[in-house]
């Protein structure tokens, strides 16, 4: 049986494979839900202002570029020590894997989309995702 050519799902229909950390937003396994193999993509949904989408980290272990999109609500990003306001519709692109980055919800119900991958390389499922989705 072949894969469907088009799949559609609302963020609320995508599984949350692990409970959020205290004060953390709910992770939605978008890549896994759609069977995407060419890039990493996840969504995060915050219940409360201050919920953490992604704690401070860099991508030196993966060499990933990351693109974040605030699909709804309002977020705050800190990249390389500089803080940015990010209302609905804002893109935040972090090219340099060495730059530390973090994001939090500035209001309840904020939804953040995160897309990443290593330039010029085939996508490989990250260690943290494999921890929750062993079949990748």
Secondary structure, DSSP 4 states (H G I P E B T S, - for coil): -PPPS-----GGGS---SPPPTTBPEEE-HHHHHT--SSEEEEEE-SSTT-EEEEEE--TTTT-EEEEEEEESEEEEEETTEEEEEETT-EEEE--TTS-EEEEESSTT-EEEEEEE-TTS-----HHHHHH-TT-
